[in-house]
Amino acid sequence: MKVYVDADACPVKKTIISVALECDVPVVLVKSFSHFSHDDEHPGVETIYVDTGAEAADYRIMRLAQSGDVIITQDYGLASLGLAKGCTVLHHKGFAYTNRNIDQLLQTRYINAMARKSGKRTKGPKAFSFEDEIKFRDLFSETLRKSR
């Protein structure tokens, strides 16, 4: 098992690395070259850089991930593909994507995109909070324990 992180805008990278390394699970951070940093180098963590194209990190994660791996993303499209491949997929705000909730999440995203396209304003996501971080840590720890 490996943990793949859609890492460009992920606010819980340190939490992921800490929890995964405690459980002896390798982590792969996938990010665009525009987010290059030497600070990302940790033992047990591999960083893969991809082109800056909109879906480049998603495509790379899907090429690498296998059934039973964990994917962490806020992208509903990537989550849907990961679920279809047999991966456990988590959102950084502390909820799991499932076959029960992914269709509704994708539908809501589509409806909001169409509203914006027609000139309407939609609410963005709520700001990431300390409570979200705790919720994520608990879910991620539990997920790794159950998967082992």
C-alpha positions in Angstrom: 0.0 0.0 0.0 1.1 3.6 -0.8 -0.4 7.0 -0.1 -0.7 9.2 -3.2 -1.3 12.9 -2.5 -2.6 15.5 -5.0 -0.2 17.8 -3.4 -0.3 21.2 -5.2 -2.9 22.7 -2.9 -3.1 20.2 -0.1 -3.0 21.8 3.3 -2.4 18.5 5.3 0.9 17.3 3.7 2.8 17.4 7.0 0.0 15.5 8.7 -0.1 12.9 5.9 3.7 12.4 6.1 3.7 12.2 9.9 0.9 9.7 10.2 2.0 7.6 7.2 5.6 7.3 8.4 4.4 6.3 11.9 2.5 3.5 10.2 5.5 2.7 7.9 3.5 3.5 4.7 5.3 5.2 1.8 4.0 8.5 0.6 4.1 9.9 -2.9 3.5 13.6 -3.3 2.5 14.5 -6.9 2.8 18.2 -7.8 3.5 20.5 -10.7 6.9 21.9 -11.4 5.6 25.3 -10.5 5.6 24.1 -6.9 9.1 22.8 -6.9 10.9 23.0 -3.6 14.0 21.3 -2.0 12.2 21.4 1.4 9.8 18.6 0.3 12.5 15.9 0.7 11.8 13.6 3.6 12.9 10.0 4.1 10.0 7.7 3.1 8.5 10.3 0.9 8.8 10.5 -2.8 8.0 13.7 -4.7 7.0 13.4 -8.3 6.8 16.6 -10.4 4.6 16.8 -13.4 3.9 19.5 -16.1 1.7 22.4 -15.0 -1.3 21.3 -17.1 -4.6 21.2 -15.4 -5.0 17.5 -15.0 -1.3 16.4 -15.1 -1.1 15.4 -11.4 -4.4 13.5 -11.6 -3.2 11.5 -14.7 0.1 10.6 -13.0 -1.6 9.5 -9.8 -4.0 7.3 -11.8 -1.1 5.8 -13.7 0.7 4.9 -10.4 -2.1 4.0 -8.0 -3.2 0.4 -7.6 -6.2 -1.1 -5.9 -5.8 -0.9 -2.1 -3.8 2.4 -2.2 -4.9 5.6 -0.6 -5.4 8.8 -2.6 -5.8 12.2 -0.9 -7.3 14.9 -3.1 -9.9 17.6 -3.2 -10.6 16.9 -6.8 -13.9 15.1 -7.3 -13.0 13.8 -10.7 -9.8 12.2 -9.5 -11.7 10.8 -6.5 -14.2 9.2 -8.9 -11.4 7.6 -10.9 -9.6 6.4 -7.8 -12.8 4.8 -6.4 -13.3 3.0 -9.7 -9.8 1.6 -9.4 -10.4 0.2 -5.9 -8.5 2.9 -4.0 -9.6 4.5 -0.7 -10.0 8.2 -1.5 -10.0 10.9 1.2 -10.6 14.6 1.2 -8.3 16.9 3.3 -11.3 18.2 5.3 -11.8 14.8 6.8 -14.3 12.8 4.8 -14.0 9.8 2.6 -15.3 9.7 -0.9 -17.5 6.7 -1.4 -19.5 5.1 -4.2 -22.5 6.5 -2.3 -21.5 10.1 -2.2 -19.4 10.6 -5.3 -22.3 11.0 -7.8 -23.9 13.8 -5.7 -20.5 15.6 -5.3 -19.9 15.5 -9.0 -23.5 16.6 -9.7 -23.2 19.6 -7.4 -19.8 20.5 -9.0 -21.5 20.4 -12.4 -24.5 22.5 -11.3 -22.2 25.1 -9.7 -20.0 25.3 -12.8 -23.1 25.8 -15.1 -24.3 28.6 -12.7 -21.0 30.3 -12.8 -20.9 30.0 -16.6 -24.3 31.7 -16.8 -22.9 34.6 -14.7 -24.2 33.6 -11.3 -22.1 33.8 -8.3 -21.6 30.6 -6.1 -20.2 30.2 -2.7 -16.6 28.9 -2.5 -15.5 26.3 0.0 -15.3 27.2 3.6 -11.8 28.1 4.9 -9.8 25.1 6.1 -9.9 25.0 9.9 -8.0 23.4 12.8 -11.0 21.2 13.3 -10.8 20.0 9.7 -7.1 19.1 10.3 -8.0 17.1 13.4 -10.9 15.4 11.6 -8.6 14.5 8.7 -5.8 13.2 11.0 -8.3 10.9 12.8 -9.8 9.6 9.5 -6.4 9.1 7.9 -5.0 7.3 11.0 -8.1 5.0 11.1 -7.9 4.3 7.4 -4.3 3.3 7.6 -4.9 1.1 10.6 -7.8 -0.7 9.0 -5.9 -1.2 5.7 -2.9 -2.9 7.3 
